[in-house]
């Protein structure tokens, strides 16, 4: 025979629970707490940051393999300039440069709010950085001329681009340059050939490893350089204090 619970059982429950309004408030509060917990602990950005922190604690280098030597060379060069004294602009900035240096001032742009192919900032800088950006631009020559205009006389442009890597549309992927090709691009943008230094790094193992995903350096990968297989190319270009792109004689551009 089925026995129904006595109604007196409910008389022992706290009035807070018996109240429909209070139960709704508690449920709403619990939902808010759950949402907050998910946002705090499970956001993709926080997960990545936590994983990267733990890997770095065990000396696992999370830098992309393709960029290890490039950053070593570029950071060494920037350090030689006295970064604490520099007014710096980074085009479509990432975290690497501002995390590494304490610049005198640091300005960043992001696409599409700022399009370096069509826009200039109304001030000049001692150093402009474009790290893995120019391959994604539809008009890199226009962008380079805008960079030239935004540099102070004697200022430096640091540019790094990939070469032997797969197409990666962010949102588009248009160009690749060898060291020689990057120098010609910069000369066309106003920099004089003697004021341009180029470098590159790569090897077949790194090129193959990046076919499907961007490989991190980890605990160890070969940093041997095979010049015929450059995975990344960079340049340091100085704006000559006496020459501006508008001052180049027209006969330099003519073909006899």
QUILIN-V565717 format. One record per helix or strand of 3 or more residues. SS is the DSSP state (helix for helix, strand for strand). FROM is the first residue (numbers start at 0). TO is the last residue. If there is no record, write none. Layout:
# QUILIN-V565717
SS|FROM|TO / SS|FROM|TO
This chain:
# QUILIN-V565717
helix|6|11 / helix|14|17 / helix|19|40 / helix|43|56 / strand|60|63 / helix|64|79 / helix|82|84 / strand|86|89 / helix|95|99 / strand|104|107 / strand|124|130 / helix|133|135 / helix|139|149 / strand|150|161 / helix|178|187 / helix|192|194 / strand|195|200 / helix|203|208 / strand|215|217 / helix|226|228 / strand|231|237 / helix|244|246 / helix|249|251
